[in-house]
Amino acid sequence: MENPLFPILYGAAFLILLWQAFRVMGKGFGAAQQPIRSQPIRKNSQGDRTGLVTVHPELLDQEGRLTEEELLTVRFSGDNEPPQSTETPAE
């Protein structure tokens, strides 16, 4: 026993979700076409509560100072920049 209202509700829900998907994708494409704005860091910016530079705890030693040791970096194959070696080439 099938309700004749079921296909209408199903179709309406499908169209609403399809419209929302295109609306979200449109916002994403619009944001991708806008230039990236580089704003200088202000002391009292609205995004930061303290106005101070945040340092990750992994970069601090046991006394709370910045570490002087070299950091391990990972470079993936899709990077556009050529790798910069810190070692001098052997002759």
Sequence and secondary structure as in RCSB ss.txt:
>XXXX:A:sequence
MENPLFPILYGAAFLILLWQAFRVMGKGFGAAQQPIRSQPIRKNSQGDRTGLVTVHPELLDQEGRLTEEELLTVR
FSGDNEPPQSTETPAE
>XXXX:A:secstr
   TTHHHHHHHHHHHHHHHHHHHHHHHHHHHHS        TT TT SS S    GGGB TTSSB  S      
 TT SS    SS    
